[in-house]
Amino acid sequence: MVKQLSKGLLTNYGRSLAYVALHFNRLPHHISIDELNAYFYRSTEVEGKPCCRGRFVRDL
């Protein structure tokens, strides 16, 4: 599946994971879904960052 994805998509996905990991100071798989949803909500509603709109975690 990964081979089918573009290099740019993989780069941006990795960058997004890095931002989240740095924010929580933890590896991404140690961050709960509720924490991720709060992070994305705060990013869009409070800080007004459009990059995260619609990315609430429903299932991993």
PDBQT receptor file of N, H, CA, C and O in Angstrom, charges set to zero:
ATOM      1  N   MET A   1       0.823  -1.192   0.000  1.00  0.00    +0.000 N 
ATOM      2  CA  MET A   1       0.000   0.000   0.000  1.00  0.00    +0.000 C 
ATOM      3  C   MET A   1       0.865   1.252   0.000  1.00  0.00    +0.000 C 
ATOM      4  O   MET A   1       0.567   2.195  -0.733  1.00  0.00    +0.000 OA
ATOM      5  N   VAL A   2       1.916   1.290   0.790  1.00  0.00    +0.000 N 
ATOM      6  H   VAL A   2       2.158   0.523   1.385  1.00  0.00    +0.000 HD
ATOM      7  CA  VAL A   2       2.763   2.480   0.881  1.00  0.00    +0.000 C 
ATOM      8  C   VAL A   2       3.393   2.806  -0.463  1.00  0.00    +0.000 C 
ATOM      9  O   VAL A   2       3.583   3.978  -0.786  1.00  0.00    +0.000 OA
ATOM     10  N   LYS A   3       3.719   1.792  -1.247  1.00  0.00    +0.000 N 
ATOM     11  H   LYS A   3       3.566   0.840  -0.984  1.00  0.00    +0.000 HD
ATOM     12  CA  LYS A   3       4.338   2.019  -2.556  1.00  0.00    +0.000 C 
ATOM     13  C   LYS A   3       3.402   2.762  -3.500  1.00  0.00    +0.000 C 
ATOM     14  O   LYS A   3       3.860   3.398  -4.450  1.00  0.00    +0.000 OA
ATOM     15  N   GLN A   4       2.102   2.690  -3.252  1.00  0.00    +0.000 N 
ATOM     16  H   GLN A   4       1.730   2.174  -2.480  1.00  0.00    +0.000 HD
ATOM     17  CA  GLN A   4       1.125   3.341  -4.114  1.00  0.00    +0.000 C 
ATOM     18  C   GLN A   4       0.959   4.823  -3.787  1.00  0.00    +0.000 C 
ATOM     19  O   GLN A   4       0.354   5.557  -4.569  1.00  0.00    +0.000 OA
ATOM     20  N   LEU A   5       1.473   5.270  -2.669  1.00  0.00    +0.000 N 
ATOM     21  H   LEU A   5       1.964   4.674  -2.034  1.00  0.00    +0.000 HD
ATOM     22  CA  LEU A   5       1.306   6.658  -2.248  1.00  0.00    +0.000 C 
ATOM     23  C   LEU A   5       2.438   7.514  -2.793  1.00  0.00    +0.000 C 
ATOM     24  O   LEU A   5       3.563   7.044  -2.962  1.00  0.00    +0.000 OA
ATOM     25  N   SER A   6       2.126   8.775  -3.065  1.00  0.00    +0.000 N 
ATOM     26  H   SER A   6       1.212   9.156  -2.928  1.00  0.00    +0.000 HD
ATOM     27  CA  SER A   6       3.143   9.666  -3.613  1.00  0.00    +0.000 C 
ATOM     28  C   SER A   6       4.182  10.024  -2.552  1.00  0.00    +0.000 C 
ATOM     29  O   SER A   6       3.916   9.964  -1.352  1.00  0.00    +0.000 OA
ATOM     30  N   LYS A   7       5.353  10.390  -3.018  1.00  0.00    +0.000 N 
ATOM     31  H   LYS A   7       5.569  10.438  -3.993  1.00  0.00    +0.000 HD
ATOM     32  CA  LYS A   7       6.434  10.775  -2.110  1.00  0.00    +0.000 C 
ATOM     33  C   LYS A   7       6.030  11.999  -1.289  1.00  0.00    +0.000 C 
ATOM     34  O   LYS A   7       6.329  12.075  -0.097  1.00  0.00    +0.000 OA
ATOM     35  N   GLY A   8       5.355  12.949  -1.919  1.00  0.00    +0.000 N 
ATOM     36  H   GLY A   8       5.112  12.887  -2.887  1.00  0.00    +0.000 HD
ATOM     37  CA  GLY A   8       4.912  14.156  -1.220  1.00  0.00    +0.000 C 
ATOM     38  C   GLY A   8       3.919  13.854  -0.113  1.00  0.00    +0.000 C 
ATOM     39  O   GLY A   8       3.984  14.443   0.966  1.00  0.00    +0.000 OA
ATOM     40  N   LEU A   9       2.996  12.933  -0.383  1.00  0.00    +0.000 N 
ATOM     41  H   LEU A   9       2.944  12.455  -1.260  1.00  0.00    +0.000 HD
ATOM     42  CA  LEU A   9       2.017  12.549   0.624  1.00  0.00    +0.000 C 
ATOM     43  C   LEU A   9       2.704  11.915   1.824  1.00  0.00    +0.000 C 
ATOM     44  O   LEU A   9       2.384  12.235   2.969  1.00  0.00    +0.000 OA
ATOM     45  N   LEU A  10       3.644  11.021   1.565  1.00  0.00    +0.000 N 
ATOM     46  H   LEU A  10       3.904  10.761   0.635  1.00  0.00    +0.000 HD
ATOM     47  CA  LEU A  10       4.372  10.371   2.660  1.00  0.00    +0.000 C 
ATOM     48  C   LEU A  10       5.196  11.379   3.456  1.00  0.00    +0.000 C 
ATOM     49  O   LEU A  10       5.281  11.287   4.680  1.00  0.00    +0.000 OA
ATOM     50  N   THR A  11       5.802  12.339   2.761  1.00  0.00    +0.000 N 
ATOM     51  H   THR A  11       5.733  12.413   1.766  1.00  0.00    +0.000 HD
ATOM     52  CA  THR A  11       6.586  13.376   3.437  1.00  0.00    +0.000 C 
ATOM     53  C   THR A  11       5.693  14.216   4.341  1.00  0.00    +0.000 C 
ATOM     54  O   THR A  11       6.042  14.474   5.493  1.00  0.00    +0.000 OA
ATOM     55  N   ASN A  12       4.545  14.642   3.827  1.00  0.00    +0.000 N 
ATOM     56  H   ASN A  12       4.261  14.432   2.892  1.00  0.00    +0.000 HD
ATOM     57  CA  ASN A  12       3.629  15.460   4.624  1.00  0.00    +0.000 C 
ATOM     58  C   ASN A  12       3.031  14.679   5.786  1.00  0.00    +0.000 C 
ATOM     59  O   ASN A  12       2.835  15.232   6.868  1.00  0.00    +0.000 OA
ATOM     60  N   TYR A  13       2.740  13.406   5.573  1.00  0.00    +0.000 N 
ATOM     61  H   TYR A  13       2.899  12.957   4.694  1.00  0.00    +0.000 HD
ATOM     62  CA  TYR A  13       2.223  12.566   6.650  1.00  0.00    +0.000 C 
ATOM     63  C   TYR A  13       3.267  12.442   7.763  1.00  0.00    +0.000 C 
ATOM     64  O   TYR A  13       2.944  12.571   8.944  1.00  0.00    +0.000 OA
ATOM     65  N   GLY A  14       4.506  12.195   7.380  1.00  0.00    +0.000 N 
ATOM     66  H   GLY A  14       4.769  12.091   6.421  1.00  0.00    +0.000 HD
ATOM     67  CA  GLY A  14       5.590  12.106   8.362  1.00  0.00    +0.000 C 
ATOM     68  C   GLY A  14       5.783  13.406   9.114  1.00  0.00    +0.000 C 
ATOM     69  O   GLY A  14       6.026  13.403  10.321  1.00  0.00    +0.000 OA
ATOM     70  N   ARG A  15       5.677  14.519   8.403  1.00  0.00    +0.000 N 
ATOM     71  H   ARG A  15       5.480  14.521   7.422  1.00  0.00    +0.000 HD
ATOM     72  CA  ARG A  15       5.814  15.834   9.036  1.00  0.00    +0.000 C 
ATOM     73  C   ARG A  15       4.688  16.060  10.046  1.00  0.00    +0.000 C 
ATOM     74  O   ARG A  15       4.925  16.567  11.142  1.00  0.00    +0.000 OA
ATOM     75  N   SER A  16       3.476  15.686   9.677  1.00  0.00    +0.000 N 
ATOM     76  H   SER A  16       3.283  15.274   8.786  1.00  0.00    +0.000 HD
ATOM     77  CA  SER A  16       2.338  15.836  10.586  1.00  0.00    +0.000 C 
ATOM     78  C   SER A  16       2.509  14.985  11.837  1.00  0.00    +0.000 C 
ATOM     79  O   SER A  16       2.220  15.435  12.945  1.00  0.00    +0.000 OA
ATOM     80  N   LEU A  17       2.977  13.763  11.659  1.00  0.00    +0.000 N 
ATOM     81  H   LEU A  17       3.213  13.397  10.759  1.00  0.00    +0.000 HD
ATOM     82  CA  LEU A  17       3.247  12.907  12.820  1.00  0.00    +0.000 C 
ATOM     83  C   LEU A  17       4.309  13.522  13.725  1.00  0.00    +0.000 C 
ATOM     84  O   LEU A  17       4.203  13.462  14.950  1.00  0.00    +0.000 OA
ATOM     85  N   ALA A  18       5.325  14.109  13.118  1.00  0.00    +0.000 N 
ATOM     86  H   ALA A  18       5.411  14.158  12.123  1.00  0.00    +0.000 HD
ATOM     87  CA  ALA A  18       6.398  14.737  13.899  1.00  0.00    +0.000 C 
ATOM     88  C   ALA A  18       5.866  15.914  14.704  1.00  0.00    +0.000 C 
ATOM     89  O   ALA A  18       6.230  16.074  15.870  1.00  0.00    +0.000 OA
ATOM     90  N   TYR A  19       5.001  16.752  14.098  1.00  0.00    +0.000 N 
ATOM     91  H   TYR A  19       4.706  16.622  13.152  1.00  0.00    +0.000 HD
ATOM     92  CA  TYR A  19       4.423  17.895  14.819  1.00  0.00    +0.000 C 
ATOM     93  C   TYR A  19       3.630  17.426  16.036  1.00  0.00    +0.000 C 
ATOM     94  O   TYR A  19       3.755  17.988  17.124  1.00  0.00    +0.000 OA
ATOM     95  N   VAL A  20       2.815  16.396  15.840  1.00  0.00    +0.000 N 
ATOM     96  H   VAL A  20       2.714  15.940  14.956  1.00  0.00    +0.000 HD
ATOM     97  CA  VAL A  20       2.002  15.876  16.942  1.00  0.00    +0.000 C 
ATOM     98  C   VAL A  20       2.897  15.290  18.032  1.00  0.00    +0.000 C 
ATOM     99  O   VAL A  20       2.678  15.542  19.217  1.00  0.00    +0.000 OA
ATOM    100  N   ALA A  21       3.892  14.517  17.640  1.00  0.00    +0.000 N 
ATOM    101  H   ALA A  21       4.070  14.313  16.677  1.00  0.00    +0.000 HD
ATOM    102  CA  ALA A  21       4.801  13.908  18.617  1.00  0.00    +0.000 C 
ATOM    103  C   ALA A  21       5.549  14.977  19.410  1.00  0.00    +0.000 C 
ATOM    104  O   ALA A  21       5.723  14.844  20.621  1.00  0.00    +0.000 OA
ATOM    105  N   LEU A  22       5.984  16.022  18.739  1.00  0.00    +0.000 N 
ATOM    106  H   LEU A  22       5.843  16.130  17.755  1.00  0.00    +0.000 HD
ATOM    107  CA  LEU A  22       6.682  17.106  19.437  1.00  0.00    +0.000 C 
ATOM    108  C   LEU A  22       5.743  17.854  20.374  1.00  0.00    +0.000 C 
ATOM    109  O   LEU A  22       6.137  18.225  21.480  1.00  0.00    +0.000 OA
ATOM    110  N   HIS A  23       4.512  18.077  19.945  1.00  0.00    +0.000 N 
ATOM    111  H   HIS A  23       4.192  17.776  19.047  1.00  0.00    +0.000 HD
ATOM    112  CA  HIS A  23       3.537  18.777  20.787  1.00  0.00    +0.000 C 
ATOM    113  C   HIS A  23       3.310  18.025  22.100  1.00  0.00    +0.000 C 
ATOM    114  O   HIS A  23       3.294  18.627  23.174  1.00  0.00    +0.000 OA
ATOM    115  N   PHE A  24       3.134  16.709  22.007  1.00  0.00    +0.000 N 
ATOM    116  H   PHE A  24       3.146  16.219  21.135  1.00  0.00    +0.000 HD
ATOM    117  CA  PHE A  24       2.861  15.897  23.190  1.00  0.00    +0.000 C 
ATOM    118  C   PHE A  24       4.127  15.378  23.862  1.00  0.00    +0.000 C 
ATOM    119  O   PHE A  24       4.068  14.827  24.962  1.00  0.00    +0.000 OA
ATOM    120  N   ASN A  25       5.262  15.551  23.208  1.00  0.00    +0.000 N 
ATOM    121  H   ASN A  25       5.310  15.998  22.315  1.00  0.00    +0.000 HD
ATOM    122  CA  ASN A  25       6.537  15.039  23.715  1.00  0.00    +0.000 C 
ATOM    123  C   ASN A  25       6.465  13.522  23.963  1.00  0.00    +0.000 C 
ATOM    124  O   ASN A  25       6.997  13.003  24.945  1.00  0.00    +0.000 OA
ATOM    125  N   ARG A  26       5.786  12.837  23.032  1.00  0.00    +0.000 N 
ATOM    126  H   ARG A  26       5.354  13.259  22.235  1.00  0.00    +0.000 HD
ATOM    127  CA  ARG A  26       5.628  11.384  23.095  1.00  0.00    +0.000 C 
ATOM    128  C   ARG A  26       5.595  10.826  21.683  1.00  0.00    +0.000 C 
ATOM    129  O   ARG A  26       5.346  11.557  20.724  1.00  0.00    +0.000 OA
ATOM    130  N   LEU A  27       5.845   9.544  21.560  1.00  0.00    +0.000 N 
ATOM    131  H   LEU A  27       6.048   8.951  22.339  1.00  0.00    +0.000 HD
ATOM    132  CA  LEU A  27       5.686   8.881  20.269  1.00  0.00    +0.000 C 
ATOM    133  C   LEU A  27       4.201   8.862  19.895  1.00  0.00    +0.000 C 
ATOM    134  O   LEU A  27       3.349   8.748  20.776  1.00  0.00    +0.000 OA
ATOM    135  N   PRO A  28       3.882   8.972  18.609  1.00  0.00    +0.000 N 
ATOM    136  CA  PRO A  28       2.477   9.036  18.197  1.00  0.00    +0.000 C 
ATOM    137  C   PRO A  28       1.616   7.870  18.689  1.00  0.00    +0.000 C 
ATOM    138  O   PRO A  28       0.446   8.074  19.012  1.00  0.00    +0.000 OA
ATOM    139  N   HIS A  29       2.160   6.667  18.752  1.00  0.00    +0.000 N 
ATOM    140  H   HIS A  29       3.111   6.501  18.489  1.00  0.00    +0.000 HD
ATOM    141  CA  HIS A  29       1.336   5.532  19.187  1.00  0.00    +0.000 C 
ATOM    142  C   HIS A  29       1.086   5.522  20.697  1.00  0.00    +0.000 C 
ATOM    143  O   HIS A  29       0.376   4.651  21.198  1.00  0.00    +0.000 OA
ATOM    144  N   HIS A  30       1.663   6.481  21.424  1.00  0.00    +0.000 N 
ATOM    145  H   HIS A  30       2.240   7.189  21.017  1.00  0.00    +0.000 HD
ATOM    146  CA  HIS A  30       1.401   6.619  22.861  1.00  0.00    +0.000 C 
ATOM    147  C   HIS A  30       0.436   7.771  23.146  1.00  0.00    +0.000 C 
ATOM    148  O   HIS A  30       0.274   8.171  24.299  1.00  0.00    +0.000 OA
ATOM    149  N   ILE A  31      -0.199   8.301  22.113  1.00  0.00    +0.000 N 
ATOM    150  H   ILE A  31      -0.067   7.977  21.176  1.00  0.00    +0.000 HD
ATOM    151  CA  ILE A  31      -1.139   9.410  22.253  1.00  0.00    +0.000 C 
ATOM    152  C   ILE A  31      -2.542   8.860  22.019  1.00  0.00    +0.000 C 
ATOM    153  O   ILE A  31      -2.794   8.180  21.024  1.00  0.00    +0.000 OA
ATOM    154  N   SER A  32      -3.451   9.159  22.941  1.00  0.00    +0.000 N 
ATOM    155  H   SER A  32      -3.246   9.711  23.750  1.00  0.00    +0.000 HD
ATOM    156  CA  SER A  32      -4.807   8.607  22.825  1.00  0.00    +0.000 C 
ATOM    157  C   SER A  32      -5.610   9.339  21.749  1.00  0.00    +0.000 C 
ATOM    158  O   SER A  32      -5.266  10.445  21.334  1.00  0.00    +0.000 OA
ATOM    159  N   ILE A  33      -6.669   8.700  21.319  1.00  0.00    +0.000 N 
ATOM    160  H   ILE A  33      -6.949   7.801  21.657  1.00  0.00    +0.000 HD
ATOM    161  CA  ILE A  33      -7.558   9.298  20.326  1.00  0.00    +0.000 C 
ATOM    162  C   ILE A  33      -8.182  10.576  20.878  1.00  0.00    +0.000 C 
ATOM    163  O   ILE A  33      -8.316  11.561  20.153  1.00  0.00    +0.000 OA
ATOM    164  N   ASP A  34      -8.561  10.570  22.150  1.00  0.00    +0.000 N 
ATOM    165  H   ASP A  34      -8.452   9.769  22.739  1.00  0.00    +0.000 HD
ATOM    166  CA  ASP A  34      -9.138  11.772  22.754  1.00  0.00    +0.000 C 
ATOM    167  C   ASP A  34      -8.140  12.927  22.759  1.00  0.00    +0.000 C 
ATOM    168  O   ASP A  34      -8.514  14.073  22.511  1.00  0.00    +0.000 OA
ATOM    169  N   GLU A  35      -6.879  12.630  23.040  1.00  0.00    +0.000 N 
ATOM    170  H   GLU A  35      -6.575  11.699  23.243  1.00  0.00    +0.000 HD
ATOM    171  CA  GLU A  35      -5.851  13.672  23.015  1.00  0.00    +0.000 C 
ATOM    172  C   GLU A  35      -5.669  14.228  21.606  1.00  0.00    +0.000 C 
ATOM    173  O   GLU A  35      -5.526  15.437  21.422  1.00  0.00    +0.000 OA
ATOM    174  N   LEU A  36      -5.675  13.341  20.613  1.00  0.00    +0.000 N 
ATOM    175  H   LEU A  36      -5.791  12.359  20.762  1.00  0.00    +0.000 HD
ATOM    176  CA  LEU A  36      -5.542  13.789  19.225  1.00  0.00    +0.000 C 
ATOM    177  C   LEU A  36      -6.728  14.650  18.808  1.00  0.00    +0.000 C 
ATOM    178  O   LEU A  36      -6.547  15.686  18.168  1.00  0.00    +0.000 OA
ATOM    179  N   ASN A  37      -7.938  14.229  19.166  1.00  0.00    +0.000 N 
ATOM    180  H   ASN A  37      -8.085  13.387  19.686  1.00  0.00    +0.000 HD
ATOM    181  CA  ASN A  37      -9.116  15.024  18.824  1.00  0.00    +0.000 C 
ATOM    182  C   ASN A  37      -9.065  16.398  19.474  1.00  0.00    +0.000 C 
ATOM    183  O   ASN A  37      -9.411  17.393  18.836  1.00  0.00    +0.000 OA
ATOM    184  N   ALA A  38      -8.640  16.473  20.730  1.00  0.00    +0.000 N 
ATOM    185  H   ALA A  38      -8.358  15.665  21.248  1.00  0.00    +0.000 HD
ATOM    186  CA  ALA A  38      -8.513  17.765  21.406  1.00  0.00    +0.000 C 
ATOM    187  C   ALA A  38      -7.458  18.630  20.723  1.00  0.00    +0.000 C 
ATOM    188  O   ALA A  38      -7.644  19.838  20.572  1.00  0.00    +0.000 OA
ATOM    189  N   TYR A  39      -6.360  18.021  20.313  1.00  0.00    +0.000 N 
ATOM    190  H   TYR A  39      -6.208  17.040  20.435  1.00  0.00    +0.000 HD
ATOM    191  CA  TYR A  39      -5.292  18.742  19.609  1.00  0.00    +0.000 C 
ATOM    192  C   TYR A  39      -5.806  19.310  18.288  1.00  0.00    +0.000 C 
ATOM    193  O   TYR A  39      -5.587  20.485  17.991  1.00  0.00    +0.000 OA
ATOM    194  N   PHE A  40      -6.494  18.479  17.489  1.00  0.00    +0.000 N 
ATOM    195  H   PHE A  40      -6.672  17.525  17.730  1.00  0.00    +0.000 HD
ATOM    196  CA  PHE A  40      -7.017  18.945  16.205  1.00  0.00    +0.000 C 
ATOM    197  C   PHE A  40      -8.105  19.999  16.402  1.00  0.00    +0.000 C 
ATOM    198  O   PHE A  40      -8.163  20.975  15.653  1.00  0.00    +0.000 OA
ATOM    199  N   TYR A  41      -8.966  19.813  17.399  1.00  0.00    +0.000 N 
ATOM    200  H   TYR A  41      -8.919  19.021  18.008  1.00  0.00    +0.000 HD
ATOM    201  CA  TYR A  41     -10.014  20.799  17.682  1.00  0.00    +0.000 C 
ATOM    202  C   TYR A  41      -9.392  22.139  18.043  1.00  0.00    +0.000 C 
ATOM    203  O   TYR A  41      -9.779  23.177  17.504  1.00  0.00    +0.000 OA
ATOM    204  N   ARG A  42      -8.435  22.113  18.951  1.00  0.00    +0.000 N 
ATOM    205  H   ARG A  42      -8.121  21.270  19.388  1.00  0.00    +0.000 HD
ATOM    206  CA  ARG A  42      -7.770  23.345  19.380  1.00  0.00    +0.000 C 
ATOM    207  C   ARG A  42      -7.055  24.004  18.200  1.00  0.00    +0.000 C 
ATOM    208  O   ARG A  42      -7.061  25.228  18.069  1.00  0.00    +0.000 OA
ATOM    209  N   SER A  43      -6.448  23.197  17.354  1.00  0.00    +0.000 N 
ATOM    210  H   SER A  43      -6.443  22.202  17.460  1.00  0.00    +0.000 HD
ATOM    211  CA  SER A  43      -5.729  23.733  16.196  1.00  0.00    +0.000 C 
ATOM    212  C   SER A  43      -6.659  24.457  15.228  1.00  0.00    +0.000 C 
ATOM    213  O   SER A  43      -6.277  25.463  14.629  1.00  0.00    +0.000 OA
ATOM    214  N   THR A  44      -7.885  23.942  15.076  1.00  0.00    +0.000 N 
ATOM    215  H   THR A  44      -8.195  23.125  15.562  1.00  0.00    +0.000 HD
ATOM    216  CA  THR A  44      -8.809  24.551  14.119  1.00  0.00    +0.000 C 
ATOM    217  C   THR A  44      -9.679  25.631  14.739  1.00  0.00    +0.000 C 
ATOM    218  O   THR A  44      -9.808  26.717  14.174  1.00  0.00    +0.000 OA
ATOM    219  N   GLU A  45     -10.275  25.356  15.882  1.00  0.00    +0.000 N 
ATOM    220  H   GLU A  45     -10.171  24.474  16.342  1.00  0.00    +0.000 HD
ATOM    221  CA  GLU A  45     -11.241  26.277  16.470  1.00  0.00    +0.000 C 
ATOM    222  C   GLU A  45     -10.608  27.401  17.279  1.00  0.00    +0.000 C 
ATOM    223  O   GLU A  45     -11.092  28.532  17.239  1.00  0.00    +0.000 OA
ATOM    224  N   VAL A  46      -9.559  27.120  17.997  1.00  0.00    +0.000 N 
ATOM    225  H   VAL A  46      -9.166  26.201  18.030  1.00  0.00    +0.000 HD
ATOM    226  CA  VAL A  46      -8.947  28.124  18.866  1.00  0.00    +0.000 C 
ATOM    227  C   VAL A  46      -7.841  28.872  18.141  1.00  0.00    +0.000 C 
ATOM    228  O   VAL A  46      -7.787  30.102  18.174  1.00  0.00    +0.000 OA
ATOM    229  N   GLU A  47      -6.963  28.129  17.487  1.00  0.00    +0.000 N 
ATOM    230  H   GLU A  47      -7.008  27.130  17.460  1.00  0.00    +0.000 HD
ATOM    231  CA  GLU A  47      -5.822  28.756  16.832  1.00  0.00    +0.000 C 
ATOM    232  C   GLU A  47      -6.098  29.090  15.371  1.00  0.00    +0.000 C 
ATOM    233  O   GLU A  47      -5.326  29.818  14.746  1.00  0.00    +0.000 OA
ATOM    234  N   GLY A  48      -7.186  28.567  14.822  1.00  0.00    +0.000 N 
ATOM    235  H   GLY A  48      -7.813  27.975  15.330  1.00  0.00    +0.000 HD
ATOM    236  CA  GLY A  48      -7.585  28.880  13.457  1.00  0.00    +0.000 C 
ATOM    237  C   GLY A  48      -6.686  28.338  12.367  1.00  0.00    +0.000 C 
ATOM    238  O   GLY A  48      -6.596  28.930  11.292  1.00  0.00    +0.000 OA
ATOM    239  N   LYS A  49      -6.020  27.229  12.620  1.00  0.00    +0.000 N 
ATOM    240  H   LYS A  49      -6.093  26.748  13.494  1.00  0.00    +0.000 HD
ATOM    241  CA  LYS A  49      -5.142  26.628  11.611  1.00  0.00    +0.000 C 
ATOM    242  C   LYS A  49      -5.976  25.767  10.665  1.00  0.00    +0.000 C 
ATOM    243  O   LYS A  49      -6.502  24.735  11.082  1.00  0.00    +0.000 OA
ATOM    244  N   PRO A  50      -6.106  26.167   9.405  1.00  0.00    +0.000 N 
ATOM    245  CA  PRO A  50      -6.937  25.395   8.482  1.00  0.00    +0.000 C 
ATOM    246  C   PRO A  50      -6.337  24.056   8.073  1.00  0.00    +0.000 C 
ATOM    247  O   PRO A  50      -7.046  23.220   7.512  1.00  0.00    +0.000 OA
ATOM    248  N   CYS A  51      -5.059  23.828   8.335  1.00  0.00    +0.000 N 
ATOM    249  H   CYS A  51      -4.484  24.507   8.791  1.00  0.00    +0.000 HD
ATOM    250  CA  CYS A  51      -4.406  22.594   7.889  1.00  0.00    +0.000 C 
ATOM    251  C   CYS A  51      -4.989  21.346   8.541  1.00  0.00    +0.000 C 
ATOM    252  O   CYS A  51      -4.840  20.246   8.008  1.00  0.00    +0.000 OA
ATOM    253  N   CYS A  52      -5.635  21.499   9.662  1.00  0.00    +0.000 N 
ATOM    254  H   CYS A  52      -5.756  22.393  10.094  1.00  0.00    +0.000 HD
ATOM    255  CA  CYS A  52      -6.115  20.328  10.390  1.00  0.00    +0.000 C 
ATOM    256  C   CYS A  52      -7.624  20.150  10.289  1.00  0.00    +0.000 C 
ATOM    257  O   CYS A  52      -8.153  19.204  10.873  1.00  0.00    +0.000 OA
ATOM    258  N   ARG A  53      -8.332  21.001   9.588  1.00  0.00    +0.000 N 
ATOM    259  H   ARG A  53      -7.903  21.770   9.114  1.00  0.00    +0.000 HD
ATOM    260  CA  ARG A  53      -9.786  20.936   9.520  1.00  0.00    +0.000 C 
ATOM    261  C   ARG A  53     -10.262  19.571   9.025  1.00  0.00    +0.000 C 
ATOM    262  O   ARG A  53      -9.790  19.060   8.010  1.00  0.00    +0.000 OA
ATOM    263  N   GLY A  54     -11.206  18.998   9.764  1.00  0.00    +0.000 N 
ATOM    264  H   GLY A  54     -11.590  19.413  10.589  1.00  0.00    +0.000 HD
ATOM    265  CA  GLY A  54     -11.796  17.741   9.348  1.00  0.00    +0.000 C 
ATOM    266  C   GLY A  54     -10.958  16.510   9.616  1.00  0.00    +0.000 C 
ATOM    267  O   GLY A  54     -11.259  15.440   9.088  1.00  0.00    +0.000 OA
ATOM    268  N   ARG A  55      -9.926  16.629  10.413  1.00  0.00    +0.000 N 
ATOM    269  H   ARG A  55      -9.681  17.498  10.842  1.00  0.00    +0.000 HD
ATOM    270  CA  ARG A  55      -9.050  15.478  10.644  1.00  0.00    +0.000 C 
ATOM    271  C   ARG A  55      -9.240  14.869  12.027  1.00  0.00    +0.000 C 
ATOM    272  O   ARG A  55      -8.275  14.398  12.630  1.00  0.00    +0.000 OA
ATOM    273  N   PHE A  56     -10.445  14.871  12.531  1.00  0.00    +0.000 N 
ATOM    274  H   PHE A  56     -11.229  15.253  12.042  1.00  0.00    +0.000 HD
ATOM    275  CA  PHE A  56     -10.678  14.242  13.814  1.00  0.00    +0.000 C 
ATOM    276  C   PHE A  56     -10.512  12.739  13.664  1.00  0.00    +0.000 C 
ATOM    277  O   PHE A  56     -10.877  12.162  12.639  1.00  0.00    +0.000 OA
ATOM    278  N   VAL A  57      -9.971  12.125  14.672  1.00  0.00    +0.000 N 
ATOM    279  H   VAL A  57      -9.674  12.594  15.504  1.00  0.00    +0.000 HD
ATOM    280  CA  VAL A  57      -9.668  10.696  14.607  1.00  0.00    +0.000 C 
ATOM    281  C   VAL A  57     -10.908   9.905  15.006  1.00  0.00    +0.000 C 
ATOM    282  O   VAL A  57     -11.424  10.061  16.112  1.00  0.00    +0.000 OA
ATOM    283  N   ARG A  58     -11.375   9.069  14.113  1.00  0.00    +0.000 N 
ATOM    284  H   ARG A  58     -10.955   8.942  13.214  1.00  0.00    +0.000 HD
ATOM    285  CA  ARG A  58     -12.540   8.247  14.404  1.00  0.00    +0.000 C 
ATOM    286  C   ARG A  58     -12.130   6.817  14.736  1.00  0.00    +0.000 C 
ATOM    287  O   ARG A  58     -12.671   6.203  15.656  1.00  0.00    +0.000 OA
ATOM    288  N   ASP A  59     -11.194   6.309  14.000  1.00  0.00    +0.000 N 
ATOM    289  H   ASP A  59     -10.754   6.808  13.253  1.00  0.00    +0.000 HD
ATOM    290  CA  ASP A  59     -10.677   4.972  14.303  1.00  0.00    +0.000 C 
ATOM    291  C   ASP A  59      -9.277   4.842  13.726  1.00  0.00    +0.000 C 
ATOM    292  O   ASP A  59      -8.968   5.375  12.660  1.00  0.00    +0.000 OA
ATOM    293  N   LEU A  60      -8.453   4.131  14.448  1.00  0.00    +0.000 N 
ATOM    294  H   LEU A  60      -8.703   3.698  15.314  1.00  0.00    +0.000 HD
ATOM    295  CA  LEU A  60      -7.062   3.939  14.021  1.00  0.00    +0.000 C 
ATOM    296  C   LEU A  60      -6.874   2.557  13.450  1.00  0.00    +0.000 C 
ATOM    297  O   LEU A  60      -5.770   2.205  13.035  1.00  0.00    +0.000 OA
TER     298      LEU A  60
